[in-house]
Amino acid sequence: MTRLAALREDSGRAIQRLIHQVEPAVGRDALVRDVEELCLHFHVVAVATLLVDGNPQGFFLNLCRAAENWRRLLKFLHIKALPLPASRHTEPLLGAAASGHWELARQVAELSETRWLPEEEYRTEHARSQLLHALIAPGTKEAVLPRLESLEALGGEKDTDLAACARTLLDGDGAAFTEAFRHAGLVHGEGIERRAKLFTTPVTRFAPRRAIWLEGLALLRLTERAGIATYEEHFRYCPPLARLPMTETYRGDWVVSLAP
């Protein structure tokens, strides 16, 4: 916790610098890089606010700040007809969904890239992202199914787990979702623990993921939105504090000077 608190201080300083540094004149690539870094630091602050301070509302607000900055970036790139970032950049979207801010999440999903960019992402990354976008947007069952089937066809344990969770969501089967989600959490945890032992894992980028599973929290929010009961109260990497409702209103603060 002490290290996370120290990282939050570093991220707080980085946020203040980046808020003023990000402007259209820097060029498309620098703009994407800087806003991505800004979102990362908001996620560090969010996780520290939750785990160090025990403050879920601060957690949600900082997740929304990241999502709003990413939304503004995407909107600006659309207006200027500039290339969008690859769809694998799902953390801002997942943060908005994990907060239950569905309108912000919908806008991020709808503005995101839909094409596969093979030079920037793996096929599986793209397929996962497209499925998450469709689930969160929200899409109809008919819109979600092709993306779900595309991910299932690619295989891979992690991808199969997300697909299983998505299918049970579509079916409205709480017991089956709980089982699929529990297994997905185990696979996620194994991956996190492997990365934690590597000296090459970047400390700041890894910090928000070490104890919080944003994708898992987003999936749990989707069950709430769909009125599906889950049959387990506590899931690792999805602490109860992070599953409380967001009661404070995000008012669009701490944003870069791009298209609103």
Backbone hydrogen bonds, N-H to C=O, Kabsch-Sander energy under -0.5 kcal/mol:
donor,donor_aa,acceptor,acceptor_aa,energy
5,A,1,M,-2.4
6,A,2,T,-1.9
7,L,3,R,-2.5
8,R,4,L,-2.0
9,E,5,A,-1.6
10,D,6,A,-2.0
11,S,7,L,-2.8
12,G,8,R,-2.7
13,R,9,E,-1.8
14,A,10,D,-2.2
15,I,11,S,-2.6
16,Q,12,G,-1.7
17,R,13,R,-1.9
18,L,14,A,-2.9
19,I,15,I,-2.6
20,H,16,Q,-0.9
21,Q,17,R,-1.5
22,V,18,L,-2.5
23,E,21,Q,-0.5
26,V,23,E,-2.0
27,G,24,P,-1.7
31,L,27,G,-2.2
32,V,28,R,-2.5
33,R,29,D,-2.4
34,D,30,A,-2.7
35,V,31,L,-2.4
36,E,32,V,-2.4
37,E,33,R,-2.1
38,L,34,D,-2.3
39,C,35,V,-2.5
40,L,36,E,-2.1
41,H,37,E,-2.1
42,F,38,L,-2.1
43,H,39,C,-2.0
44,V,40,L,-2.0
45,V,41,H,-2.4
46,A,42,F,-2.4
47,V,43,H,-2.6
48,A,44,V,-2.4
49,T,45,V,-2.4
50,L,46,A,-1.7
51,L,47,V,-3.0
52,V,48,A,-2.6
53,D,48,A,-1.2
54,G,50,L,-0.8
55,N,49,T,-2.2
59,F,55,N,-1.5
60,F,56,P,-2.6
61,L,57,Q,-2.5
62,N,58,G,-2.1
63,L,59,F,-1.9
64,C,60,F,-2.3
65,R,61,L,-2.0
66,A,62,N,-1.8
67,A,63,L,-2.2
68,E,64,C,-2.9
69,N,65,R,-2.0
70,W,66,A,-2.1
71,R,67,A,-2.6
72,R,68,E,-2.3
73,L,69,N,-2.0
74,L,70,W,-2.5
75,K,71,R,-2.7
76,F,72,R,-2.4
77,L,73,L,-2.4
78,H,74,L,-2.2
79,I,75,K,-2.4
80,K,76,F,-2.3
81,A,78,H,-1.2
82,L,77,L,-2.7
89,H,86,A,-1.5
90,T,88,R,-2.2
94,L,90,T,-2.9
95,G,91,E,-2.4
96,A,92,P,-2.0
97,A,93,L,-2.2
98,A,94,L,-3.0
99,S,95,G,-1.3
100,G,96,A,-0.5
100,G,97,A,-1.3
101,H,96,A,-2.2
102,W,100,G,-1.5
105,A,101,H,-2.3
106,R,102,W,-2.7
107,Q,103,E,-2.0
108,V,104,L,-2.2
109,A,105,A,-2.5
110,E,106,R,-2.6
111,L,107,Q,-1.7
112,S,108,V,-1.0
112,S,109,A,-0.6
113,E,85,P,-0.5
120,E,117,L,-2.4
121,E,117,L,-1.5
126,H,122,Y,-2.2
127,A,123,R,-2.5
128,R,124,T,-2.7
129,S,125,E,-2.4
130,Q,126,H,-2.7
131,L,127,A,-1.9
132,L,128,R,-2.4
133,H,129,S,-2.8
134,A,130,Q,-2.1
135,L,131,L,-2.4
136,I,132,L,-2.4
137,A,133,H,-2.3
139,G,134,A,-2.2
144,V,140,T,-2.2
145,L,141,K,-2.4
147,R,143,A,-0.6
147,R,144,V,-0.6
148,L,144,V,-2.3
149,E,145,L,-2.9
150,S,146,P,-1.8
151,L,147,R,-1.8
152,E,148,L,-2.3
153,A,149,E,-2.0
154,L,150,S,-0.8
154,L,151,L,-0.8
155,G,151,L,-0.8
155,G,152,E,-0.8
160,T,156,G,-3.0
161,D,157,E,-2.2
162,L,158,K,-1.8
163,A,159,D,-2.4
164,A,160,T,-2.4
165,C,161,D,-2.3
166,A,162,L,-2.6
167,R,163,A,-2.6
168,T,164,A,-2.1
169,L,165,C,-1.9
170,L,166,A,-2.3
171,D,167,R,-2.0
172,G,168,T,-1.0
172,G,169,L,-0.6
173,D,168,T,-2.0
174,G,172,G,-0.9
177,F,173,D,-2.4
178,T,174,G,-2.5
179,E,175,A,-1.9
180,A,176,A,-2.5
181,F,177,F,-3.4
182,R,178,T,-2.4
183,H,179,E,-1.9
184,A,180,A,-2.3
185,G,181,F,-2.4
186,L,182,R,-1.7
187,V,183,H,-2.2
188,H,184,A,-2.6
189,G,185,G,-2.7
190,E,186,L,-2.2
191,G,187,V,-1.9
192,I,188,H,-2.4
193,E,189,G,-2.6
194,R,190,E,-2.0
195,R,191,G,-2.1
196,A,192,I,-2.2
197,K,193,E,-0.9
197,K,194,R,-0.7
198,L,195,R,-1.3
201,T,198,L,-1.1
206,F,202,P,-2.0
207,A,203,V,-1.8
209,R,206,F,-1.4
210,R,206,F,-1.0
210,R,207,A,-0.8
211,A,207,A,-0.5
212,I,208,P,-0.5
213,W,237,Y,-3.0
214,L,212,I,-0.8
217,L,213,W,-2.5
218,A,214,L,-2.6
219,L,215,E,-2.3
220,L,216,G,-2.2
221,R,217,L,-2.1
222,L,218,A,-1.9
223,T,219,L,-1.6
224,E,220,L,-1.7
225,R,221,R,-2.7
226,A,222,L,-1.9
227,G,223,T,-0.6
227,G,224,E,-1.2
228,I,223,T,-3.1
229,A,227,G,-0.5
235,F,238,C,-0.7
238,C,235,F,-1.8
242,A,239,P,-1.1
243,R,239,P,-0.5
243,R,240,P,-1.5
244,L,241,L,-1.0
247,T,245,P,-0.7
250,Y,248,E,-0.5
251,R,249,T,-0.5
257,S,22,V,-0.6
258,L,256,V,-1.9
